């Protein structure tokens, strides 16, 4: 798994020749001249993510339905359904078993190494966004891949993403091991998530090496929840009716909620400007917190924290919340609930120390905003426009609604805030540092080279 800890471990052992290697990698990478009119960075992110969701809705719903019809067919014949849409930082925790609205019909296995892999057989179904299943941090090492399962007769539906080679990956874009097998070679069917091969959606003139602010987390989970809606319908209706309609409904609702987030751009700009004031004027640090959820194999974590801290194309300044917060630090709390006790406690503790607290969260639960709520406990808050107790899709035979959107809208707020903070910083001549993907050619060397400069500046 591409985690913060693996990144730190790997960077700590890189050699002193990193700068020279970055120079050679940079020579092979042509930087296009930006001749487009200036567009605020949050607008670039917002428009980019809308294009991704529209692309999935307009072109991939039938593919999603086809995949889920196959999964349902195999299940009725005694096959087992597996889901392994966990690569990246956001995905493994955004689809945990205990996320409200998760019906667990596409069970998200953090890892299928060992006995699960050996047990997979002809007639089973796998939904995945991974090619090399053991996810080694050394992208040049030999590793197992899903082709072995495919060759055994497991039906694999692959979701395109920026971490593994697919039809849109340019030659030489990734380290050699990542270029050997493509998603198409291990899959019976491809669902295109519309993620660009290089992940980032924001072109900053002051940061020409790669685009910043990742898109893969939102895109992967939008596809995953659309698949869940389709399969849930098939299970509830015993295979009858349209398997495409629920997937399209989920994506329509996601677009609708994203457009609501877009209406808050003036407030996002104001908060992002205050972040820049605090970072440059008060040496503020940025902490991110959210309720932990349990993944399989006993792991736990939070989707917003995981995506913010150390992710490819993400900001270097973001760190996981700790109690060591001081006055004028920034604490961002991402929540899928309105009144989770742990999040309330962090908000009060951080605010009590003089930190600037910001939250993205539902402002109510099924329309009820009375009583203690997270948005009332912070200095500034953004509604996620998702006050449902669970998901947004009602399915016959399921006790509650399934397929939540709150995680997607919350992550959208986070990356729009990050993009616009970078915009305000850049306008003052202080462009922040961002991580390049460790799987991209020159990415590990670039990160190792710039990290000391980030640590000296703090942003």
N, C-alpha and C positions, 0 to 999 in steps of 0.2 A: 504494500500500500504506500502511496506517495504521501507520507505524513510529514509534519513539521519535524518530528524527531529524526526521521531518516535523512531529511535535508540537512539538519544541523550536524549530524554525525558525518555525513559525506563531505560537507564543506570543510569540516575541521581537519580532514586528512588530505586535502588537495595540495599539490606541490606548488613551489614558488614560481613555477613556469606558467602559471595561469594567465598572467597578463599577455605574455607572448602568444599563447594559444588563442586568446580572445582576439588579438590583432589579426592572426591568420584567419580565424573564422569570420571576422568582420570583412576582410578583403573579399571573401567569397560570397558575401551577402550584399546584394545591390539595394541601396536605400533610395526609394523613389522620391523625386522632388515634389513637395506638397504645393500644388498650385491652386488648391481649393480655397474658397473663402473661409475665414475662421468660423468655427461652430463650437459653442460651449461643450466641454468634455462630457458633461452629464447628458446633454442632448444626443451626442454621438452614441453613448451607451444605451440610452432609452430607445432611440430609433433602431439601433442594431438588434436589441433584444426583441423588439416588436417584429422586426423582419424575420428573425429566427422562428418565433412562435407562429407567425402567419405562414411561413414556408412549410412548417410541419403540418399545420391545419389544412392548407390548401393542396398539398401534394402527398402527404404520408398517411392520411387517415385510412385509406383502403389497405395500405401495407400493414398498419397496426391491426386492422380488423382481420386481415389474412393470417397474421402471426397468431393472434389470439384464438381464431377459429381452429388453427392447427393445434395449439396448446390444449384447447378444450377437447378436441377429437382424441388426441393422444391420452389425455387424462381419463376419458370415458373408456378407453381400451386398456386401462391399467398402467399407463405410463406415469412418471413422476415429473412435476413441473419444478424447475429451478430458475431462480433469478439471481444474477450476479452483476447488477448495474451499480457497481460500487467504486469504480475507479474515478479518481479526482479527489477533491477534498470535501465537497458538499454532499455528494451522492451517498456515501456509506451511512451517514447519520440522518439524512433527510427522508429515508425510507425505512427507518427502524420499526420493529414490531410494535412498539408502544407509542408511536406517533398517532395522535387523534385522527381517525378516519382511515387508518391502515387496516384493510380486511385480511391481509396476509395470505392472499391467494396467489400472489407472485412473491414467494418468500425470499427476502433479500439476504442471501448468504454472503457474509463478509469475505469468506474464503471457502473454496470448495476443494482445497488440497487434501490429499490423503484419502480417507475412506469414502467421502461423498463422490470424489472423482472416480475412484475405482468402482463404485456401485453404479455409476451412470451407464445406461445401456440403450440399445436400439429401442425406439418407442418412447424415450424420454424427451423432454423439451427444455431448452435453456434459452433464456433471454439474457444477453450480456453486452457490455461495452468494452470487453477485454479480449485481447488476443493471447498474450502471454500471461497465464493465470497466476503465476507465483509472484509477479510484480516486483522483480528484483530491482534494487536501486542502482546496480551496475548494468547499464543498458547493453553492454557488450557480452555479458555472460550467457551461457547456454541456459535455457529454461523450458519448462513444459509449456504447451500451448493447447488451445481448444481444438486444434486440428485433430488431435488424437481422439477426442470425444466425437468429433464430427465423423471421422473415419469409422468409428464403431457404430454409427447409425443414430446418434443423438441429433435431433432436429435443433438447429441453432438459429435464432433470430438475433442478428447483430445490430447494435445502435452505434452509428458513427459518432466519433468524438475526436478531440485534438491530441489524445495521448497515443493513439495507435494508427498505423498506416491504413488509409482507405483511399477511395478513388480520387479525392481532392488533395492528397498529400503530395507536394512537389518532390522530385528526386533529391535525395541527400538532405532532406529537411531534418531528419532525426538521426540519432546515433545508429550505427549499422544494425544492431540486433533488432531495433524497432522497424527497420526497413525490410526485413526478410519475409515476414508474413503479413498479409493484409487482412483486414476484417472480412473482405469478400471471400478470401480463401478458406476461412474457417466457418462460414455461415451459409445456411440454406436460403436465407432471406435477409435483406438489409432494410432497416428503417433509418432514414436520414434525419438526424437531429438538427441539421443545418448549422452546426458549429463550424466556424472557420478552422482550417488546419492549425493556425497559430493562436487560436483561442481568444485573444484580446479583441475588443470592439472599439477601442479609443485610440485615435491617432493624435499624438501630441507633438507639435513641432519641436519642442525641447527634448523629446525622447524618441529619436528616429530609429533606434535599433529594432524595437518590436512594439506592437500595439499593447496597450495596458488594459486592465480590468477584464477578468475572465467571463466567458459566457457559458462554459460547458456545464457547470452545476445546474443552472436553471434549465438549460436545454435537455439534459439527461433526465431530470426528474419530471419535466413536463411530458416527455415521451413515456416515462415509466408510469405516471399516474393515468395518462390516456390509455395505455395498455391495460392497466388495472380496471379502469371503468368499463372497457370493452369486455374483458374476461368476466368481470362480475356480472355483467348483463347476461352473458352466455350461461353462466352457472345458475343464476336466478331464474332465467327463462327456459332452462333445460335445452339450450341450443337454438331456440326460436327467436325470430325477430332480427332486427338490424344490429350487428356487432359494431358497425361503424358509427352509428348515431351517438352512443354514449361517449366515445372518444372525441368526436367532434364537439359535443356539448362541453366537455371538460376544457378543451382548447379554446372554444369561444368564450367561456367564462374567465379563463386565464387572461385572454386578451382584454376583456372588459375590465378586469381588476387592474391590469397593468396600465391601462389608459387612465384609470382613476389615480394611480400613483403619479402618472405624468402631470396631473393637474396640480400636484404639490411641488412642482419644480421651483417656484419662487421661494418657498420655505426651505427646500433643500439647499438652494444657493445661499440663503442667509446663514443657515447652520454651518455649511461648509466654509464660508468666509470666517465665521467665528473660530472654527477649527484652525484655520490658517493663522489667525491672530494669536491664538494660544500657543501653537507650535513655534511660531517665530518670535513671539514676544515673551512667552513664559516657559519655553522649553518643555511644552506639554508632551506627554506620551499618550498613545492611544491604546486603550484596553477594550477588549470585546468579551462579552459574556452572554451566555444563554443556558437554559435548562438542559442538562445532559439527558440523552436518551440511550437506551441499551441496544447496541448492535449484537449480532450473533457472536459466538465464541467468547462471551463475557466482556467484550469491549463496550465502552460507553464514551459518548462525546456529544458535542452540539454542532449542528449543521452550519450555523452562522460563524461560530468560532473557527471551525475547521476550514471553512472557505476563506476566512479573512487572514488567517495566520499562516504564512509561508506558501500560499498557493501560487502556482504558475500564473504570471501576469498580475499578481496581486501586489499590494504595497508592502514595503519592508517595515513600515512603522507599526503596523498592527501587531499586537501581542495578546496572549490569553490573559484574562483578568486574574489578578492576584490581590491579596489584601494590602499590598505595598503601594497603595494609591496615595498621591499627595495632592495638595491644593493645585488647581488649574490643570490637572491632567484631564483627559477626555475618557469617559466610559460610555461605550455603546452597548446597549442590551438589545439583542434580537430575540423576539418571543413569538410563539405560535398560540399562546394563551393570553388571557387578559389579566390574570391575577395569580400567577404561580408564586408560591411563597419564597422560593430561593431567589428568584429574580427581584422580587420586592425587597428582600433583605439586602441584596447587592446594591440596588438603587439607593436605598436609604443610607447604607454605610458609605458609599462613594460620595454621595451628596453631602453627608455629614462632615467629610474631610475637605470639602471645598472643591471637589472635582466637578467638571461640567458634564452632566449626565444627559444622555440622549437615548431614546428607545424607539424601536419599530415594533409595533404590536397591535393586536385587535383592541379597539377601544371599548368593546362590550362582548358579552357572551349571549348569542342569539338575541341581540337587541337590548339586553339588560346591562347598563353601565353603572348601576348603583354600587355603592360600597367601595372597598379598597380596589383600586385598579392601577396597573403599572404606569399608565400614561399620566396619572395624577402625582406620581412620586418622583418624576424626573424634571429637568429644566426644560427640555424640548422633546416632543414625541411626534412620531409619524404613524398614522393609522395604516394598517396593512389591508384595510377594506375587506377583512375576512373574519367576521365575528361568529362564524359557524362553530359549534362545539366540536364538530368532527370534520367531515368532508362536504363536498358540494353536490354530489351525485346520489340520488335516492335510487336504490335497486331493490326490486322485488326479492324477498327472501333474506335480505340482510337487515339486521336489527337497527342500524343507524346509517347515516349518510357516509359515503366513502370518498376517497380522493381529495385531500386537502390542497388548498392553494396558498395558505398563509406562509408556508416556508418559501415559496417562490416569490411572493410579493415582498416579504421581508428581505430576501437576498437582493432583490432589485433595488430596494431603498439603500441597502448597504453599498452597492457598487455605484449607484448614482451619486451618493454622498462622497465616496472615495474619489470618483472621477472629478467632481466639482471642487473638492478640496485640492486636488492636484492642479486644477485650473487656476484657483486663487494663488496657490504657491508659485506656480510658473509665472504668473503675471508679475510677481514680485522678484523674479529672477532666482527662485529657489525650487526648481523642479525636484520632486521627491524621487527616491529610488524605488524601483519595482523589480520583482523576481522574474527572470526568464525561465521558461520551462526546462527542467533538468534533462528531459528527454530530447530536447532540440539540440541540433549540432551547435556546439559552442556555448550552450546554456549553462552547464556546470562551471565552466571556466569564467564566464561573464559574472555569474553570481559570486564566485569566490573573489574576483577582482574588485567588485564594487562594494562588497559587504563592509570592508574596513572603513570606507568613506561614509557609508550609512551610519556605522556605529559611532564615528566621530561627530557627525552632524546630529544624529538622532532622528533623521527623516530621509 
